[in-house]
Structure formats: C-alpha cells, structure tokens
Amino acid sequence: MNAHCSQVLSPSTDPHAVNFLRSVERVEGFFLQRFDERGEFVGDLLFETLDEAMSYVYSEYDEVSDWRSCPDDGSGGLSVT
C-alpha cells in the first residue's frame, strides 16, 4: 500500500498531542493514522478521498512538514527526518 508521513510542527503542551501523521491508501479509502511524540498510536480517521484527508489535516493542524514516503508496517516507530 501507499503510505506517506508528516510531522506536526504546531507547538502543543499536551503530552498526548499528535506529533506524527501517516496517510495510508487502502481499499476502504484513506486512513489518517495519528501518533504522539513517543510514536504511540493515538487513533485514526477514515476519509473517502485524499483531498478530504488533506483538508482535515490542514484545518486541524497549523503547520505540518512536507509529506514523505514511509513504510506502512503498522508500527508507531515513525521517522520523518
């Protein structure tokens, strides 16, 4: 499957705040997987289209890094460096 990752650059004082995002295309649609600063999974959202997923991202988070290809291995060990 096709997966892309981005880091949330918006500052937050919440230790459980979303720090990394992974967008994964599946048969059901586009999953936006969210991870905290420790790489722990904090939930996902399903969108019918990539445009809907990106619209949500850019309305929810003030700033995110450029999207990069990343493994779709299901782990929270993300790296977007």
N, C-alpha and C positions, 0 to 999 in steps of 0.2 A: 504494500500500500504506500501511498504518497504521504509523507509527513514533513511538516515544517515547524520550526521552533522560533520563538522570540522571547526576549526578556522584557519584563515590565520595568520601565525606568522611572515611573512615577513614585516619589517617596511615600512611604507609609510607616506609621509607628506600630501597626498591628503585626505581631509576630506570625500570625496565620494568614497574612495578606498574600495574594497571588504574586509570585515573583517570576515564574516562567509559564509560557503558554505553548501548547503543541496543537497544531491543527492537523487532523488526520482524515483523509477521504476514505470512506467505506461505502458499501452498497446502500446502507440506510441513509447516508448523507454525510455531512461534515461534522465531525466531533471536535469541539474545542476543549481540550484537556487542560486543567489548571493545576499548578504545583506551587508549594510555598518555597521559602528560601532554602530549606533543607532538602528540597527535591521530593517532598512527600505529596502525594496526590490529594487534592482538596476538592475534586469534583469535575464533572464535565457537562457540557451542554451540546445538544444536537441541533443542527441547522440544515435546512433543505439545500441551501446553496452556499458556496464560498463567499459570495457577496454579502449574504446575511450574517455569516460568521464574522467577517471583517468589519462590517458595520457595527456589530455588537462590540468588538474589541476596541475600536476607535471611539466609541461613545462611552465605554466603561472605564477605560484607562487613558490617562492624559498623554502618556508617551510610552512607546514600545520600541525596541531595537528593530533593525532590519530582520526580516524573516529569512531563515536559512534551512536548508535540508537537514534533517536529523533522523536518527533511527526510530522506527515505530516498533520498539521492542516491549512496550507496555511498562517499562520501569520509570521510576521517578528520577533517575540519575541523569538529569539533563545537563547539557553544556552547550551554550550558545556563543562561546568565545570565538 
